[in-house]
């Protein structure tokens, strides 16, 4: 289990992990959600989501 980055009475922020892929893929597969994210309303392909997740995981480790 990841060590929380921040914990409050109602919130617990965790670093990204490879286990987050299905949730991140779901977000980037929804044009209504994705229009607020880079690259815009286009649905992001799974390989791009994997690349981004790998960057997020690396950023949190380093």
PQR file of N, CA, C, O and H, with PARSE charges and radii, in Angstrom:
ATOM      1  N   UNK A   1       0.833  -1.180   0.000 -0.4000 1.5000
ATOM      2  CA  UNK A   1       0.000   0.000   0.000 -0.0000 2.0000
ATOM      3  C   UNK A   1       0.877   1.243   0.000  0.5500 1.7000
ATOM      4  O   UNK A   1       1.916   1.284   0.659 -0.5500 1.4000
ATOM      5  N   UNK A   2       0.450   2.250  -0.742 -0.4000 1.5000
ATOM      6  CA  UNK A   2       1.193   3.491  -0.816 -0.0000 2.0000
ATOM      7  C   UNK A   2       1.047   4.295   0.464  0.5500 1.7000
ATOM      8  O   UNK A   2      -0.004   4.279   1.106 -0.5500 1.4000
ATOM      9  H   UNK A   2      -0.394   2.217  -1.277  0.4000 1.0000
ATOM     10  N   UNK A   3       2.104   4.993   0.824 -0.4000 1.5000
ATOM     11  CA  UNK A   3       2.067   5.896   1.955 -0.0000 2.0000
ATOM     12  C   UNK A   3       1.370   7.179   1.529  0.5500 1.7000
ATOM     13  O   UNK A   3       1.727   7.762   0.505 -0.5500 1.4000
ATOM     14  H   UNK A   3       2.957   5.005   0.303  0.4000 1.0000
ATOM     15  N   UNK A   4       0.383   7.626   2.296 -0.4000 1.5000
ATOM     16  CA  UNK A   4      -0.321   8.861   1.917 -0.0000 2.0000
ATOM     17  C   UNK A   4       0.615  10.062   1.823  0.5500 1.7000
ATOM     18  O   UNK A   4       1.558  10.199   2.602 -0.5500 1.4000
ATOM     19  H   UNK A   4       0.094   7.152   3.127  0.4000 1.0000
ATOM     20  N   UNK A   5       0.335  10.924   0.857 -0.4000 1.5000
ATOM     21  CA  UNK A   5       1.064  12.170   0.696 -0.0000 2.0000
ATOM     22  C   UNK A   5       0.504  13.211   1.660  0.5500 1.7000
ATOM     23  O   UNK A   5       1.241  14.016   2.229 -0.5500 1.4000
ATOM     24  H   UNK A   5      -0.431  10.813   0.224  0.4000 1.0000
ATOM     25  N   UNK A   6      -0.812  13.178   1.828 -0.4000 1.5000
ATOM     26  CA  UNK A   6      -1.512  14.145   2.659 -0.0000 2.0000
ATOM     27  C   UNK A   6      -2.746  13.468   3.228  0.5500 1.7000
ATOM     28  O   UNK A   6      -3.456  12.756   2.518 -0.5500 1.4000
ATOM     29  H   UNK A   6      -1.411  12.524   1.365  0.4000 1.0000
ATOM     30  N   UNK A   7      -2.996  13.690   4.500 -0.4000 1.5000
ATOM     31  CA  UNK A   7      -4.178  13.129   5.140 -0.0000 2.0000
ATOM     32  C   UNK A   7      -4.849  14.215   5.966  0.5500 1.7000
ATOM     33  O   UNK A   7      -4.202  14.931   6.730 -0.5500 1.4000
ATOM     34  H   UNK A   7      -2.419  14.268   5.077  0.4000 1.0000
ATOM     35  N   UNK A   8      -6.165  14.321   5.796 -0.4000 1.5000
ATOM     36  CA  UNK A   8      -6.970  15.213   6.627 -0.0000 2.0000
ATOM     37  C   UNK A   8      -8.097  14.363   7.216  0.5500 1.7000
ATOM     38  O   UNK A   8      -8.124  13.147   7.025 -0.5500 1.4000
ATOM     39  H   UNK A   8      -6.692  13.739   5.175  0.4000 1.0000
ATOM     40  N   UNK A   9      -9.018  14.996   7.924 -0.4000 1.5000
ATOM     41  CA  UNK A   9     -10.139  14.269   8.496 -0.0000 2.0000
ATOM     42  C   UNK A   9     -11.040  13.631   7.455  0.5500 1.7000
ATOM     43  O   UNK A   9     -11.713  12.641   7.737 -0.5500 1.4000
ATOM     44  H   UNK A   9      -8.996  15.984   8.079  0.4000 1.0000
ATOM     45  N   UNK A  10     -11.056  14.200   6.238 -0.4000 1.5000
ATOM     46  CA  UNK A  10     -11.974  13.693   5.203 -0.0000 2.0000
ATOM     47  C   UNK A  10     -11.273  13.278   3.908  0.5500 1.7000
ATOM     48  O   UNK A  10     -11.934  12.817   2.978 -0.5500 1.4000
ATOM     49  H   UNK A  10     -10.509  15.005   6.009  0.4000 1.0000
ATOM     50  N   UNK A  11      -9.983  13.429   3.832 -0.4000 1.5000
ATOM     51  CA  UNK A  11      -9.280  13.221   2.572 -0.0000 2.0000
ATOM     52  C   UNK A  11      -7.957  12.515   2.813  0.5500 1.7000
ATOM     53  O   UNK A  11      -7.270  12.759   3.804 -0.5500 1.4000
ATOM     54  H   UNK A  11      -9.447  13.804   4.588  0.4000 1.0000
ATOM     55  N   UNK A  12      -7.616  11.628   1.876 -0.4000 1.5000
ATOM     56  CA  UNK A  12      -6.316  10.969   1.907 -0.0000 2.0000
ATOM     57  C   UNK A  12      -5.775  10.939   0.485  0.5500 1.7000
ATOM     58  O   UNK A  12      -6.334  10.258  -0.374 -0.5500 1.4000
ATOM     59  H   UNK A  12      -8.174  11.429   1.071  0.4000 1.0000
ATOM     60  N   UNK A  13      -4.704  11.663   0.230 -0.4000 1.5000
ATOM     61  CA  UNK A  13      -4.078  11.673  -1.090 -0.0000 2.0000
ATOM     62  C   UNK A  13      -2.955  10.651  -1.115  0.5500 1.7000
ATOM     63  O   UNK A  13      -2.106  10.608  -0.225 -0.5500 1.4000
ATOM     64  H   UNK A  13      -4.249  12.216   0.928  0.4000 1.0000
ATOM     65  N   UNK A  14      -2.974   9.831  -2.155 -0.4000 1.5000
ATOM     66  CA  UNK A  14      -1.962   8.794  -2.322 -0.0000 2.0000
ATOM     67  C   UNK A  14      -1.188   9.041  -3.608  0.5500 1.7000
ATOM     68  O   UNK A  14      -1.736   9.596  -4.560 -0.5500 1.4000
ATOM     69  H   UNK A  14      -3.664   9.866  -2.877  0.4000 1.0000
ATOM     70  N   UNK A  15       0.078   8.639  -3.652 -0.4000 1.5000
ATOM     71  CA  UNK A  15       0.809   8.740  -4.915 -0.0000 2.0000
ATOM     72  C   UNK A  15       0.214   7.780  -5.944  0.5500 1.7000
ATOM     73  O   UNK A  15      -0.384   6.765  -5.588 -0.5500 1.4000
ATOM     74  H   UNK A  15       0.524   8.188  -2.878  0.4000 1.0000
ATOM     75  N   UNK A  16       0.385   8.114  -7.219 -0.4000 1.5000
ATOM     76  CA  UNK A  16      -0.067   7.219  -8.277 -0.0000 2.0000
ATOM     77  C   UNK A  16       0.668   5.890  -8.200  0.5500 1.7000
ATOM     78  O   UNK A  16       1.818   5.819  -7.765 -0.5500 1.4000
ATOM     79  H   UNK A  16       0.871   8.939  -7.509  0.4000 1.0000
ATOM     80  N   UNK A  17      -0.027   4.828  -8.636 -0.4000 1.5000
ATOM     81  CA  UNK A  17       0.596   3.511  -8.768 -0.0000 2.0000
ATOM     82  C   UNK A  17       0.066   2.865 -10.044  0.5500 1.7000
ATOM     83  O   UNK A  17      -0.903   3.344 -10.634 -0.5500 1.4000
ATOM     84  H   UNK A  17      -0.961   4.886  -8.989  0.4000 1.0000
ATOM     85  N   UNK A  18       0.697   1.794 -10.460 -0.4000 1.5000
ATOM     86  CA  UNK A  18       0.254   1.071 -11.655 -0.0000 2.0000
ATOM     87  C   UNK A  18      -1.178   0.560 -11.502  0.5500 1.7000
ATOM     88  O   UNK A  18      -1.882   0.371 -12.494 -0.5500 1.4000
ATOM     89  H   UNK A  18       1.484   1.405  -9.982  0.4000 1.0000
ATOM     90  N   UNK A  19      -1.602   0.339 -10.272 -0.4000 1.5000
ATOM     91  CA  UNK A  19      -2.977  -0.124 -10.015 -0.0000 2.0000
ATOM     92  C   UNK A  19      -4.030   0.914 -10.389  0.5500 1.7000
ATOM     93  O   UNK A  19      -5.214   0.588 -10.481 -0.5500 1.4000
ATOM     94  H   UNK A  19      -1.031   0.492  -9.467  0.4000 1.0000
ATOM     95  N   UNK A  20      -3.616   2.157 -10.605 -0.4000 1.5000
ATOM     96  CA  UNK A  20      -4.548   3.226 -10.957 -0.0000 2.0000
ATOM     97  C   UNK A  20      -4.916   3.240 -12.438  0.5500 1.7000
ATOM     98  O   UNK A  20      -5.751   4.044 -12.852 -0.5500 1.4000
ATOM     99  H   UNK A  20      -2.654   2.423 -10.530  0.4000 1.0000
ATOM    100  N   UNK A  21      -4.312   2.374 -13.238 -0.4000 1.5000
ATOM    101  CA  UNK A  21      -4.566   2.406 -14.675 -0.0000 2.0000
ATOM    102  C   UNK A  21      -6.047   2.303 -15.041  0.5500 1.7000
ATOM    103  O   UNK A  21      -6.513   3.116 -15.839 -0.5500 1.4000
ATOM    104  H   UNK A  21      -3.633   1.721 -12.902  0.4000 1.0000
ATOM    105  N   UNK A  22      -6.813   1.349 -14.504 -0.4000 1.5000
ATOM    106  CA  UNK A  22      -8.231   1.260 -14.915 -0.0000 2.0000
ATOM    107  C   UNK A  22      -9.014   2.539 -14.624  0.5500 1.7000
ATOM    108  O   UNK A  22      -9.837   2.959 -15.437 -0.5500 1.4000
ATOM    109  H   UNK A  22      -6.434   0.689 -13.855  0.4000 1.0000
ATOM    110  N   UNK A  23      -8.766   3.151 -13.484 -0.4000 1.5000
ATOM    111  CA  UNK A  23      -9.474   4.389 -13.149 -0.0000 2.0000
ATOM    112  C   UNK A  23      -9.055   5.535 -14.059  0.5500 1.7000
ATOM    113  O   UNK A  23      -9.896   6.308 -14.519 -0.5500 1.4000
ATOM    114  H   UNK A  23      -8.097   2.810 -12.824  0.4000 1.0000
ATOM    115  N   UNK A  24      -7.767   5.643 -14.315 -0.4000 1.5000
ATOM    116  CA  UNK A  24      -7.272   6.703 -15.186 -0.0000 2.0000
ATOM    117  C   UNK A  24      -7.768   6.500 -16.617  0.5500 1.7000
ATOM    118  O   UNK A  24      -8.106   7.467 -17.300 -0.5500 1.4000
ATOM    119  H   UNK A  24      -7.085   5.016 -13.940  0.4000 1.0000
ATOM    120  N   UNK A  25      -7.811   5.257 -17.069 -0.4000 1.5000
ATOM    121  CA  UNK A  25      -8.331   4.951 -18.400 -0.0000 2.0000
ATOM    122  C   UNK A  25      -9.802   5.335 -18.504  0.5500 1.7000
ATOM    123  O   UNK A  25     -10.231   5.894 -19.513 -0.5500 1.4000
ATOM    124  H   UNK A  25      -7.536   4.472 -16.514  0.4000 1.0000
ATOM    125  N   UNK A  26     -10.571   5.035 -17.467 -0.4000 1.5000
ATOM    126  CA  UNK A  26     -11.986   5.417 -17.464 -0.0000 2.0000
ATOM    127  C   UNK A  26     -12.142   6.933 -17.585  0.5500 1.7000
ATOM    128  O   UNK A  26     -12.985   7.413 -18.344 -0.5500 1.4000
ATOM    129  H   UNK A  26     -10.222   4.581 -16.647  0.4000 1.0000
ATOM    130  N   UNK A  27     -11.340   7.678 -16.848 -0.4000 1.5000
ATOM    131  CA  UNK A  27     -11.420   9.139 -16.934 -0.0000 2.0000
ATOM    132  C   UNK A  27     -11.115   9.630 -18.342  0.5500 1.7000
ATOM    133  O   UNK A  27     -11.847  10.451 -18.895 -0.5500 1.4000
ATOM    134  H   UNK A  27     -10.655   7.288 -16.232  0.4000 1.0000
ATOM    135  N   UNK A  28     -10.028   9.122 -18.919 -0.4000 1.5000
ATOM    136  CA  UNK A  28      -9.610   9.591 -20.238 -0.0000 2.0000
ATOM    137  C   UNK A  28     -10.438   9.004 -21.376  0.5500 1.7000
ATOM    138  O   UNK A  28     -10.237   9.376 -22.532 -0.5500 1.4000
ATOM    139  H   UNK A  28      -9.433   8.455 -18.471  0.4000 1.0000
ATOM    140  N   UNK A  29     -11.356   8.105 -21.077 -0.4000 1.5000
ATOM    141  CA  UNK A  29     -12.264   7.553 -22.089 -0.0000 2.0000
ATOM    142  C   UNK A  29     -13.591   8.306 -22.141  0.5500 1.7000
ATOM    143  O   UNK A  29     -14.433   8.031 -22.996 -0.5500 1.4000
ATOM    144  H   UNK A  29     -11.520   7.803 -20.138  0.4000 1.0000
ATOM    145  N   UNK A  30     -13.770   9.241 -21.240 -0.4000 1.5000
ATOM    146  CA  UNK A  30     -15.005  10.018 -21.170 -0.0000 2.0000
ATOM    147  C   UNK A  30     -14.753  11.408 -21.752  0.5500 1.7000
ATOM    148  O   UNK A  30     -14.079  12.220 -21.118 -0.5500 1.4000
ATOM    149  H   UNK A  30     -13.086   9.465 -20.545  0.4000 1.0000
ATOM    150  N   UNK A  31     -15.284  11.703 -22.958 -0.4000 1.5000
ATOM    151  CA  UNK A  31     -15.023  13.010 -23.580 -0.0000 2.0000
ATOM    152  C   UNK A  31     -15.464  14.185 -22.709  0.5500 1.7000
ATOM    153  O   UNK A  31     -14.838  15.245 -22.745 -0.5500 1.4000
ATOM    154  H   UNK A  31     -15.832  11.043 -23.473  0.4000 1.0000
ATOM    155  N   UNK A  32     -16.520  14.015 -21.938 -0.4000 1.5000
ATOM    156  CA  UNK A  32     -16.995  15.113 -21.087 -0.0000 2.0000
ATOM    157  C   UNK A  32     -15.993  15.437 -19.988  0.5500 1.7000
ATOM    158  O   UNK A  32     -15.816  16.604 -19.639 -0.5500 1.4000
ATOM    159  H   UNK A  32     -17.028  13.155 -21.909  0.4000 1.0000
ATOM    160  N   UNK A  33     -15.343  14.430 -19.442 -0.4000 1.5000
ATOM    161  CA  UNK A  33     -14.296  14.644 -18.438 -0.0000 2.0000
ATOM    162  C   UNK A  33     -13.016  15.082 -19.131  0.5500 1.7000
ATOM    163  O   UNK A  33     -12.354  16.025 -18.698 -0.5500 1.4000
ATOM    164  H   UNK A  33     -15.487  13.481 -19.725  0.4000 1.0000
ATOM    165  N   UNK A  34     -12.674  14.393 -20.205 -0.4000 1.5000
ATOM    166  CA  UNK A  34     -11.384  14.609 -20.871 -0.0000 2.0000
ATOM    167  C   UNK A  34     -11.270  15.996 -21.500  0.5500 1.7000
ATOM    168  O   UNK A  34     -10.157  16.460 -21.746 -0.5500 1.4000
ATOM    169  H   UNK A  34     -13.212  13.626 -20.557  0.4000 1.0000
ATOM    170  N   UNK A  35     -12.379  16.662 -21.763 -0.4000 1.5000
ATOM    171  CA  UNK A  35     -12.288  17.986 -22.375 -0.0000 2.0000
ATOM    172  C   UNK A  35     -11.612  18.991 -21.455  0.5500 1.7000
ATOM    173  O   UNK A  35     -11.129  20.025 -21.915 -0.5500 1.4000
ATOM    174  H   UNK A  35     -13.283  16.285 -21.563  0.4000 1.0000
ATOM    175  N   UNK A  36     -11.575  18.696 -20.155 -0.4000 1.5000
ATOM    176  CA  UNK A  36     -10.888  19.564 -19.199 -0.0000 2.0000
ATOM    177  C   UNK A  36      -9.439  19.148 -18.977  0.5500 1.7000
ATOM    178  O   UNK A  36      -8.695  19.826 -18.268 -0.5500 1.4000
ATOM    179  H   UNK A  36     -11.968  17.855 -19.781  0.4000 1.0000
ATOM    180  N   UNK A  37      -9.045  18.043 -19.576 -0.4000 1.5000
ATOM    181  CA  UNK A  37      -7.694  17.513 -19.414 -0.0000 2.0000
ATOM    182  C   UNK A  37      -6.947  17.612 -20.733  0.5500 1.7000
ATOM    183  O   UNK A  37      -7.564  17.741 -21.791 -0.5500 1.4000
ATOM    184  H   UNK A  37      -9.650  17.492 -20.152  0.4000 1.0000
ATOM    185  N   UNK A  38      -5.649  17.554 -20.677 -0.4000 1.5000
ATOM    186  CA  UNK A  38      -4.853  17.542 -21.895 -0.0000 2.0000
ATOM    187  C   UNK A  38      -4.957  16.154 -22.509  0.5500 1.7000
ATOM    188  O   UNK A  38      -4.856  15.184 -21.758 -0.5500 1.4000
ATOM    189  H   UNK A  38      -5.148  17.450 -19.818  0.4000 1.0000
ATOM    190  N   UNK A  39      -5.146  15.984 -23.777 -0.4000 1.5000
ATOM    191  CA  UNK A  39      -5.084  16.944 -24.876 -0.0000 2.0000
ATOM    192  C   UNK A  39      -6.419  17.560 -25.267  0.5500 1.7000
ATOM    193  O   UNK A  39      -6.471  18.261 -26.277 -0.5500 1.4000
ATOM    194  H   UNK A  39      -5.229  16.773 -24.387  0.4000 1.0000
ATOM    195  N   UNK A  40      -7.481  17.344 -24.542 -0.4000 1.5000
ATOM    196  CA  UNK A  40      -8.768  17.922 -24.892 -0.0000 2.0000
ATOM    197  C   UNK A  40      -9.845  16.857 -24.968  0.5500 1.7000
ATOM    198  O   UNK A  40      -9.686  15.780 -24.393 -0.5500 1.4000
ATOM    199  H   UNK A  40      -7.439  16.775 -23.721  0.4000 1.0000
ATOM    200  N   UNK A  41     -10.946  17.136 -25.672 -0.4000 1.5000
ATOM    201  CA  UNK A  41     -12.095  16.231 -25.643 -0.0000 2.0000
ATOM    202  C   UNK A  41     -11.884  14.874 -26.315  0.5500 1.7000
ATOM    203  O   UNK A  41     -12.673  13.952 -26.103 -0.5500 1.4000
ATOM    204  H   UNK A  41     -11.075  18.011 -26.139  0.4000 1.0000
ATOM    205  N   UNK A  42     -10.840  14.743 -27.116 -0.4000 1.5000
ATOM    206  CA  UNK A  42     -10.596  13.454 -27.777 -0.0000 2.0000
ATOM    207  C   UNK A  42     -10.304  12.379 -26.735  0.5500 1.7000
ATOM    208  O   UNK A  42      -9.627  12.632 -25.738 -0.5500 1.4000
ATOM    209  H   UNK A  42     -10.200  15.491 -27.288  0.4000 1.0000
ATOM    210  N   UNK A  43     -10.818  11.188 -26.975 -0.4000 1.5000
ATOM    211  CA  UNK A  43     -10.551  10.059 -26.086 -0.0000 2.0000
ATOM    212  C   UNK A  43      -9.090   9.663 -26.238  0.5500 1.7000
ATOM    213  O   UNK A  43      -8.578   9.560 -27.353 -0.5500 1.4000
ATOM    214  H   UNK A  43     -11.368  10.982 -27.784  0.4000 1.0000
ATOM    215  N   UNK A  44      -8.429   9.443 -25.121 -0.4000 1.5000
ATOM    216  CA  UNK A  44      -7.010   9.089 -25.129 -0.0000 2.0000
ATOM    217  C   UNK A  44      -6.868   7.575 -25.247  0.5500 1.7000
ATOM    218  O   UNK A  44      -7.546   6.826 -24.544 -0.5500 1.4000
ATOM    219  H   UNK A  44      -8.845   9.526 -24.215  0.4000 1.0000
ATOM    220  N   UNK A  45      -5.994   7.132 -26.128 -0.4000 1.5000
ATOM    221  CA  UNK A  45      -5.810   5.693 -26.294 -0.0000 2.0000
ATOM    222  C   UNK A  45      -5.084   5.108 -25.075  0.5500 1.7000
ATOM    223  O   UNK A  45      -4.340   5.812 -24.392 -0.5500 1.4000
ATOM    224  H   UNK A  45      -5.443   7.740 -26.700  0.4000 1.0000
ATOM    225  N   UNK A  46      -5.306   3.816 -24.811 -0.4000 1.5000
ATOM    226  CA  UNK A  46      -4.738   3.187 -23.611 -0.0000 2.0000
ATOM    227  C   UNK A  46      -3.221   3.294 -23.511  0.5500 1.7000
ATOM    228  O   UNK A  46      -2.691   3.423 -22.407 -0.5500 1.4000
ATOM    229  H   UNK A  46      -5.911   3.244 -25.365  0.4000 1.0000
ATOM    230  N   UNK A  47      -2.519   3.246 -24.619 -0.4000 1.5000
ATOM    231  CA  UNK A  47      -1.054   3.342 -24.560 -0.0000 2.0000
ATOM    232  C   UNK A  47      -0.605   4.723 -24.088  0.5500 1.7000
ATOM    233  O   UNK A  47       0.373   4.837 -23.349 -0.5500 1.4000
ATOM    234  H   UNK A  47      -2.949   3.141 -25.516  0.4000 1.0000
ATOM    235  N   UNK A  48      -1.309   5.763 -24.507 -0.4000 1.5000
ATOM    236  CA  UNK A  48      -0.976   7.107 -24.033 -0.0000 2.0000
ATOM    237  C   UNK A  48      -1.269   7.229 -22.541  0.5500 1.7000
ATOM    238  O   UNK A  48      -0.502   7.847 -21.802 -0.5500 1.4000
ATOM    239  H   UNK A  48      -2.103   5.670 -25.107  0.4000 1.0000
ATOM    240  N   UNK A  49      -2.377   6.640 -22.100 -0.4000 1.5000
ATOM    241  CA  UNK A  49      -2.700   6.656 -20.671 -0.0000 2.0000
ATOM    242  C   UNK A  49      -1.609   5.931 -19.893  0.5500 1.7000
ATOM    243  O   UNK A  49      -1.197   6.395 -18.829 -0.5500 1.4000
ATOM    244  H   UNK A  49      -3.000   6.138 -22.700  0.4000 1.0000
ATOM    245  N   UNK A  50      -1.134   4.794 -20.411 -0.4000 1.5000
ATOM    246  CA  UNK A  50      -0.049   4.049 -19.736 -0.0000 2.0000
ATOM    247  C   UNK A  50       1.226   4.878 -19.666  0.5500 1.7000
ATOM    248  O   UNK A  50       1.906   4.879 -18.639 -0.5500 1.4000
ATOM    249  H   UNK A  50      -1.469   4.417 -21.275  0.4000 1.0000
ATOM    250  N   UNK A  51       1.560   5.583 -20.745 -0.4000 1.5000
ATOM    251  CA  UNK A  51       2.765   6.433 -20.746 -0.0000 2.0000
ATOM    252  C   UNK A  51       2.639   7.541 -19.702  0.5500 1.7000
ATOM    253  O   UNK A  51       3.577   7.811 -18.952 -0.5500 1.4000
ATOM    254  H   UNK A  51       1.009   5.582 -21.579  0.4000 1.0000
ATOM    255  N   UNK A  52       1.484   8.169 -19.665 -0.4000 1.5000
ATOM    256  CA  UNK A  52       1.279   9.244 -18.688 -0.0000 2.0000
ATOM    257  C   UNK A  52       1.343   8.711 -17.260  0.5500 1.7000
ATOM    258  O   UNK A  52       1.958   9.326 -16.389 -0.5500 1.4000
ATOM    259  H   UNK A  52       0.722   7.950 -20.274  0.4000 1.0000
ATOM    260  N   UNK A  53       0.713   7.576 -17.027 -0.4000 1.5000
ATOM    261  CA  UNK A  53       0.734   6.986 -15.690 -0.0000 2.0000
ATOM    262  C   UNK A  53       2.169   6.647 -15.283  0.5500 1.7000
ATOM    263  O   UNK A  53       2.557   6.886 -14.139 -0.5500 1.4000
ATOM    264  H   UNK A  53       0.213   7.077 -17.734  0.4000 1.0000
ATOM    265  N   UNK A  54       2.948   6.103 -16.191 -0.4000 1.5000
ATOM    266  CA  UNK A  54       4.348   5.792 -15.884 -0.0000 2.0000
ATOM    267  C   UNK A  54       5.097   7.066 -15.491  0.5500 1.7000
ATOM    268  O   UNK A  54       5.922   7.041 -14.578 -0.5500 1.4000
ATOM    269  H   UNK A  54       2.633   5.909 -17.120  0.4000 1.0000
ATOM    270  N   UNK A  55       4.817   8.174 -16.171 -0.4000 1.5000
ATOM    271  CA  UNK A  55       5.448   9.450 -15.804 -0.0000 2.0000
ATOM    272  C   UNK A  55       5.003   9.907 -14.421  0.5500 1.7000
ATOM    273  O   UNK A  55       5.821  10.366 -13.624 -0.5500 1.4000
ATOM    274  H   UNK A  55       4.147   8.195 -16.913  0.4000 1.0000
ATOM    275  N   UNK A  56       3.706   9.784 -14.132 -0.4000 1.5000
ATOM    276  CA  UNK A  56       3.196  10.187 -12.818 -0.0000 2.0000
ATOM    277  C   UNK A  56       3.841   9.352 -11.712  0.5500 1.7000
ATOM    278  O   UNK A  56       4.267   9.888 -10.689 -0.5500 1.4000
ATOM    279  H   UNK A  56       3.041   9.412 -14.779  0.4000 1.0000
ATOM    280  N   UNK A  57       3.910   8.043 -11.926 -0.4000 1.5000
ATOM    281  CA  UNK A  57       4.515   7.149 -10.937 -0.0000 2.0000
ATOM    282  C   UNK A  57       5.982   7.530 -10.729  0.5500 1.7000
ATOM    283  O   UNK A  57       6.451   7.611  -9.593 -0.5500 1.4000
ATOM    284  H   UNK A  57       3.564   7.608 -12.758  0.4000 1.0000
ATOM    285  N   UNK A  58       6.700   7.762 -11.822 -0.4000 1.5000
ATOM    286  CA  UNK A  58       8.101   8.163 -11.730 -0.0000 2.0000
ATOM    287  C   UNK A  58       8.286   9.481 -11.002  0.5500 1.7000
ATOM    288  O   UNK A  58       9.211   9.631 -10.203 -0.5500 1.4000
ATOM    289  H   UNK A  58       6.319   7.696 -12.745  0.4000 1.0000
ATOM    290  N   UNK A  59       7.413  10.431 -11.273 -0.4000 1.5000
ATOM    291  CA  UNK A  59       7.484  11.730 -10.608 -0.0000 2.0000
ATOM    292  C   UNK A  59       7.281  11.585  -9.107  0.5500 1.7000
ATOM    293  O   UNK A  59       7.947  12.265  -8.326 -0.5500 1.4000
ATOM    294  H   UNK A  59       6.661  10.309 -11.922  0.4000 1.0000
ATOM    295  N   UNK A  60       6.379  10.714  -8.696 -0.4000 1.5000
ATOM    296  CA  UNK A  60       6.105  10.546  -7.273 -0.0000 2.0000
ATOM    297  C   UNK A  60       7.203   9.782  -6.558  0.5500 1.7000
ATOM    298  O   UNK A  60       7.359   9.912  -5.343 -0.5500 1.4000
ATOM    299  H   UNK A  60       5.838  10.162  -9.331  0.4000 1.0000
ATOM    300  N   UNK A  61       7.955   8.995  -7.286 -0.4000 1.5000
ATOM    301  CA  UNK A  61       9.072   8.256  -6.679 -0.0000 2.0000
ATOM    302  C   UNK A  61      10.299   9.142  -6.484  0.5500 1.7000
ATOM    303  O   UNK A  61      11.089   8.962  -5.557 -0.5500 1.4000
ATOM    304  H   UNK A  61       7.828   8.889  -8.273  0.4000 1.0000
ATOM    305  N   UNK A  62      10.423  10.103  -7.393 -0.4000 1.5000
ATOM    306  CA  UNK A  62      11.667  10.819  -7.443 -0.0000 2.0000
ATOM    307  C   UNK A  62      11.758  12.129  -6.844  0.5500 1.7000
ATOM    308  O   UNK A  62      12.819  12.752  -6.881 -0.5500 1.4000
ATOM    309  H   UNK A  62       9.781  10.249  -8.146  0.4000 1.0000
TER
END
